[in-house]
């Protein structure tokens, strides 16, 4: 691109001094070279007259003007296309297209292989046995072989590339932990799920889940137990914005002592929302125009969560469910868990101050205030540990990951593998008739079911360990001692072991195989406690390293 003369400065400090005249290169030659597809050059040696200096003259209207060499505008294609294609492939429909493409390729594969084998036999038979064959026919069969090879390559590459492109486009880092995971749902599909669960949608969905247990009774929101659980949940949820920028909003974690409750170092992967497809498009357009792409800031986690307290003393548990704001995410707690807390530590009662007037006291018009149950800080800490664990599942969008894995990725991948297996063994099974084909199909269904259970178990185990790690971070920022979580889960593990000993059952082979795939033969509870200890040890080691870096500059000064 030629730079305009208006942007160049004329350097002539002495107007009375004789200037030197230059001659501009021939414009016609530049146009001709450009029309021929060649790069125009100002220093073309074929036109020596264009670069020859003219003798100085005082009447010259042009003075020597400094100019840069000719250069072309840098290319801006390539990298900005990646987010655009990623936003298109990150959807459940893209995976279904990949599956359909593979089935189409497998449908034409036997026909192409049979035709290829026939042409090869004709050519080889003529060559080995000396059967006369015309050159035209031989060339025709060789052309068929070459054409079928290209078709086979296309049929193999397109489904393979589309499958892995969809998987890679759906890869993302889990916030706060950095674990790679696959969520094969577009942001628009996620918004649709959140809209279905918003408002009364969450209560309806959870009600259908609880209805499977039979008659369910809920604790009133005016009950002191519900108020206690709600206050503890609000105390944990209010610090979630800190997880988006722990360096700026977090407490000074380096200065904490060894006896104080530990604070986590800032996470390498903060809690940030995933951009939508429209934002990817705006980012792409800004990148093409050479502008700095800016993605709009959105909330990384809902500001409030739904809560249900189920009146079931025999169930000592809780679970989380949902996705999205406006009450689309929430936690269900059973009263059996609260009674376990009160069984370990007696519940204290506090009498509120007597606000009655002296006349009411004298006449006895109103009864004196009754003692109210007041949970201790230790009891609140145990409740917070369980709530933070369930809250971590919601913050990390584990339910979306499970939905994507159990309904799209695992079934779709197993379906593709089953189709390939059936095509490979089809020459053998077609001889034995439909009974063998039906048996193979049923065997594939049973195997797919077991593999699906195994995949769900591995995914759940990883999510539980990850939720424990993130819950420790939430507890620390909320003012609780994250070290208490280790003792809490150890006690829960011992109680579960005692309950299992009362009713001995044969070991689950599917879970045993899944644990061997994960690289550990230990139960998930032991793996969770080990992961939690490892996380707290990492906090301490990073705190010591950061404190040592702060001490060294002070010692030098």
N, C-alpha and C positions, 0 to 999 in steps of 0.2 A: 504494500500500500504506500503510495507516494504521499509524503507529508506536505501539507499546504504551505505556501510561502508566507502566509499571514502569521504563522506560528513561529517563524524563524526570525531572530533578531539580526539587524544589519549592524555589523561591527565596523565602524568608520570613525574613530575618535577625532580625526583631523579632516574636516570637509575640504580644505584647500589642497590636500595631498592628492597626487595623481593616483587614481584607482586602477585596478586591473580588470579587464573585461573577460568574461567567460561566455562560452556558447552552450546553450541548452542542447541536449541530445535530440535527435530527430524524433518527433512524436509519432510520425508515420511508422518508423521502424518498431517502436514499442507496441503499437497496435497490431502490426503484422506478427510479431513474435508471440503476442498474447493470443491471437487467433489460431496460431499453429500449435498451441498447447505448450509452448516453451516459456520459461521464466525470463521476463525482460531484464536486461542488465544495462546499467549505465556505463560500465567500463568495457563494453564490447570491443574487442581488439579488431574486429573486422571493419569497423568504421573509425579509422584513425583520425579523420578530419573532425569527428564529433568531439574527440577528447583533446585535440590540439589546442594549446593556449594561444589566444590572440594577443597581439602587441598592445601595450597599454595606451589608453587614450583618455583624455580628460573629458571628452564629449560623450562618453558611454553612459547610457541611461541605467545600466545594471552594474552593480558592484559585486565583489566576491562575497558570496553568501555561504556561511558554514552550513553543511547539510550532513545528515546521517546516510549511511549506506541503505540501499533498498532492502526492505525486509517484508515478509508476509505476516499476516495476522496469525497468532498461535491458534492451533486447533483446540476446540472445546468439546469434542465429542468423546465418547467412551464412558468415563466414570459416572457422569450424571444419569446415564441410562440404567444403571444398576438399581437405584432405588425405585425407578418407575416399574421395571420388570418385577422387582421383589414385591411391590405392592399389588401387582396383578396375580402373581403366583401364590401369595400368602392367602389362600382361601380354600375352603373345603371343595369347591367346584373344580379347582385346579387339580387336586388330587384325584377326583373322580374322572377328570379328562385323561390324566395319566393312566389310570386303571383301564379306561375304555380303549385308549390307544394301544395298550399292551395286549388287550384281548383281540383287537383287530389284527395286530401284527401276528399273534399266535394263530389266528384263523387262516391267514394266507401262508403261514410258514410251511405246513405240510405240502400244500400244492406246489410251492416253489421248490421245495426239496425234492419232490417226486419228479418234477420236470427237469431239474438239474441232474438228478441221477440218471434219468433216461438219456439225456444228451451225452453225458459222460460215457455211458455204456456203449452207445452207438459209435462214438469216436474211438474208444479203446478196443472194442471188438474189431473194427475195421483195421486198426493198426496191428493188433496181435495176430489175428487170423488171416490177414492179407485180403480181406474182403474189399473189392473195389468200391470206392465211394468217390463221388465227384467233388471237385474242389469247392463248388458252390454250396453243396450240402454240408461239407465239413466246415466251411466258413460260417454257414448259418448256425450250426450247432455250437461252434466256438463263440459266436456272437451271443447266443442264448446263455451260454455259461457265464460270459462276462456281464451280461445284463442282469442275470439272476444274482450274481455276486453283489452287484451294486444295490439291487433291491433288498437283499438280505442285510446288507450293511445299514441301509436306511431304516428297515423295519426293526433292527436291533438298537440303533443309536437313538432314534426319536423317543421311544418309550423310556429308555434308560436315562437319557438326558432330561426328559420332562419330569420323570420321577424324582431324580436327585436335585433338579433345580427347584422343585416344589419343596422338598425337604430342607434344602439350604436356605431358601427364602423364608421359611418358617422358623429357622433357628433364631434364638434370642438368648440373651443373658438374663438369668433370674436376678431381680433386684436384691441388693445387700449381700448375696452369696456369690454371684457370678457363675452359677452352674448353667451349662448349656442345656437348653430344653427346646422342645418343638411344640408350638401352639399353632395348629393348622386352622386358624380362624382369622378372617379378616377383621379389621376394626369395625366395619359396618355390621358384621355378624355378631361381634361382641356387643355393640350398641343395641342390637335387636334383643339379645338375651337380657341385657340390663333393663331394657324397657319392659320386658315381660315380668321381671321380678320386682320392679319398682312399686312402691305403695303397698297395696293389698296383695300383690302378686307373690311376694315372699311368704306371707302368712298362708296363702292358699297352697303353695308348693310344699312348705314344711308340714302343713296339716295333712296332706296326702301321704307324706313319709311317715308321720306319726300314727296315722290311721291303721297302718299295717300292724302296729303293736296292740291294737284293740281300743278299748275305751280310754281316752286320754283326758286328764283334768289339768287345767292350768292355774297357776298361782296368780292372784290378783295383783295388778301393779301397785295397789295401795298397801300390800303386805310388806312388813319390814325386811323380809328376806329378799323380795324383789328389789326394793329400794337399795339394799346393800349391794346386790350384784350389779345393779345399774350404775351406781356411783363408782364402783370399782372399774367397770368397763369404760365409763367416761374418763376416768383418770388415766387409763391406758391409751384410749383413742386420742386424747388431746395432745399427746406428744408425737403423733405420727408425722406431722409436718417437719419435725426435726430430722427425720430419716431422709428427707430430700436434700438437706444441706447440713450435714453434721459438723462440718468445719466451721461454719458461721453460727449456727444455732445451737450446737451441742455444748455441753458443759466442758470445762477444762479437764480433760481426762489424764493429762500427763502429771499433774500435781497431786493426784490422789495417792494416799499412803497405802501400805500393805494391809493395814487393819481396817481401812474404810471399804465400803462396798465398791467394787471395781466398776469403771466406766469403759465403754468400748471405744476403740479408735475409730476415726471416720471410715466409713465403708468405701471400698474402691468403686463399687457400683451402687450409687444412691438410688433411692426410691423415685423413679421417674416413670411417667406414663408412656405408653407406646404411641407414636404418631399415627394419625389416621391416613387413609389413602389420599384424601384431598390435600392434606398437609404435605404428603410426599410429592404431589403434583406441583404445589406452589414452590416447594423446595427445588424441584427440577427446573421449573421456569426461571426462578431466580438465579440458579446456577448457569443456565444458558445465557442469561443477560449479563453475566459478570457481576451480579450483585451478591451481597452477603446474605445467604439464606437464613431466615429466622423462623423458627417454629414457635407457634403460640404456646404459652405456658398454661397447663391445665393441672388440676388437682391430681396428685398421685394416689390418693386414697380417700374414701368417703369420710366426711366429717362426723357422721353418726351411723350407728349400727342398730339393727333390730335385735330384740331380746325376747325370749320366751323362757319361762321357768315352769317346767313340767312337774306336777306333784306325783312323784313316783319314788317312794323311799327305797325300793329294791334296786334301783338303777343308780349307780355311782359313776356318772359319766357326763359328758357334754359333747356336742358336735357343732360344727359351723357349716353354713350352706349359703350359697348365693354369690352374686357378683354385681358390682356397680353401685352408684349412689342412690339417694332417695329411698333408703330402707331396703334396697335390693340385696344387701348382705346382712347376715345376722348370726347369732349364736343361740343355741338351745342348751339349757342347763337343767339337769335333773336334781330334784331335792335330795336324792340319796347321797349325792356328793357333799352337799352342805351338812347333812347329818353325820357323815364320816368325819368332817372337820370338827364338828362339835363333840363328837365322841372322843377324839384324841385330846382336845383341850376344852374344858368346861366353858360354857357360855356365860359371860358376865352380864349383870343387869345393873342399869344405872337409873336412878330416880330423877326425873327432870325437876327443875325448880318449881315450887308451888307459887303460881301466879294468882291465886284466888285472893279476893279482898277479905278484910278482917270480918266484914259482915257475913260473907258467904261461909267463912270458916266457923263463925259463931253459930249461925243458923243451920249449917250443914246442908246448904242448898245444892252444892256440887261436891262430888266425891274427891278425895285427894288424888293427885297424879299417881299412876301405877308405875312400878319399875319397868323399864323398857330393856329388851335384850340389846347388848352392845358388843359386837364382835371385837376381839382383840386385834392388835396389829399383826400378830402371828397368824391368826385365822384369815385376816384380809390378805396377807402375803400368799398363803396357799391358794386362796381363791384367785388371786391375780396371776399366779403361775399357770393355772389351768386356762383362764381367760386369755392370757397373752399367747398361749400356744394356739388356741383356736383363732385368735385375731391374726396371728402370723399366717395361717392358712389363707385367710381372706386377703391380707395385704399382698401376698405373693401370687394371688390368682391361681391357687392350686386346683380349684374346681374347674377352671377353664382348661388347665393342662390335662386333668383327668378326663374331661369331656372330649377333648381333641384326641387324646391317646386311645381311649376305650371305644369311641364311636367312629373314628375316621382313620387314624394312622395304623393302628394294629390290625383292625379288620381288613382295611384296604390292602396292606402289605401281605397279610396272610392269603387274601384272595388272589393276589397276583402270583404268589409262590405256588398256590394250589393249582392255578391255571397252567403254569409252566410244568408242574409235575404231571398233570393229567395229559398234556400234549406229549411229554416225553414217553410216558408209558402207554400211550394210546395204541401204538402198533401191536403191543402184547395183549392189552385188554380187549381189543376189538375182536380177537379170535374167539374169546370165551363167551361173548354175548352180553346182553344187558344186565344179567345178574351180577357178574363181576364188576361191571361199571358202577352199578348201584352200590355194591359193597365198598368200592374205592371211594365213592362220593361220601358215603356215611362215615368212613374212616377219616376222610378229610375234615368233615364237620366236627367229629370228636376231637381230633388233634388240634384243630383251630380253637375249639373251646378251651382246651387245657393250656394252650400257648397264650390265649387271651388272659386266663386267670393268672398265669405266671407273670405276664407283663404287668397286669394290674398290681400284683403283689410287690414286684420290684419298684414300680412307680410310687406306690403308697409308702413303702419303707423309706425311699429317698426323701419323700415329702415330709414324713414325720421327723426324720433327723434334721432336715432343713428348717422346719417349723420350730424345733427346740432351739436351734442356734439363733434364729431371728427373735424368738420370744425372750431370750436372755438379753438381747439388745433393747427390746421394748421395756422390759422390767427395769433395766439400769437407768434408762432415761426417765422413767416414771417415778424414780425414787426408791425402788425396791432393791434388795440384794439379790443379784443374779445367782450367787452361789447357793442360795436356798433351793433353787430349782433342781440341783443334783440330788439333794436329800429327799426332795418331794418325789421325784420319779423313782428313786431307789425304794422308797416305802411303797409306792404304787406297784412296783414290780414284785416285791415280796408278797403283797396281798394277792396279786394275780396268780403267783406260783402256788400259794396255799389253796386258793380256790380250785386250781386245776388239779391238784393232788387229790382233792375230794372226789373227783370224777375223772378217772384215768381214761384217756382216749388214745387210739393209735395215732402215731405222728402223721402229719399231712405230708404226703410225698411231693405234692406240687410246691408247697412252701419250701421244703428241703432243697429241691432242685433250684428254685428261685434264689435261695440264699447262696447256693454254690455258684450260680451265675454271677451274683453280686460280689463274689470273692470273699465271702465270710460264712462260716457255719454257725455263728452265734445267733441267738434270737434277736429280734428287732429291738427289744427293750434294752439289752446290753449294748447294742450298737448305738442307740440313742444316748445313753448315759456316757459312753465313751466319746461320742461326738461333742456332747455338751462340755465335757471336761477339756477336750482338745481346744474348743473355742475359747474357754476362759483362760487356759494357759497361753493361748496366742495373745489375748488382751494384755496379760501381764508381761510377756516378752516384748511386745511392741511398746508398751509403756516404759519399760526399763531402757530400751534402746533409744526412745525419744528423749527420756530424761537425761541420758548420758550425752546426747548431742547438745542439749541445752547447757549442760555443765561445762563442756569443753570450751566454748567461747568465753564464758565468764572466767574460767581459770586463766586463759590467755590474757584477758584484759587486766 
